[in-house]
Amino acid sequence: MWRHRLFVCICHAVTVDEVTEVVDDGAVTVEAVGELTLAGTGCGMCHDRIEDLIEARCGSCPLAALAVA
């Protein structure tokens, strides 16, 4: 059955679900998400979307504050 999937990174066909999963597991930077999913490692146009997902999932997370500092 066909299922609608929302992509964060078209270059590597990485979905929102895949990014939120690794963020929930502790990836709190664009680089960390890229290492685990390849998202953001192609053209880079999705960096803002990745950052938005990190903030939405972990905005109040102490680890996110440390990664930005």
C-alpha positions, 0 to 999 in steps of 0.5 A: 500500500502506498504511504505518503512520506514527508521528506526532510532531505531530498538528496538522500530521501530522508524522512521527517520520521527518520530525523525525529527518531535520531533526534529523540535518540540524542542527535541535537545538531545538524551534523549529528543528524547527518552522521546518522541519516545522511540528511544535510550532507548533500546540497545542504538546502535542508539544514533549516528544516533539520534545525527546525525539527531539532528545536521542535523535538528538543528545544528545551533539552539541555543537550541542545543548548550545549550543542549551540554554545 
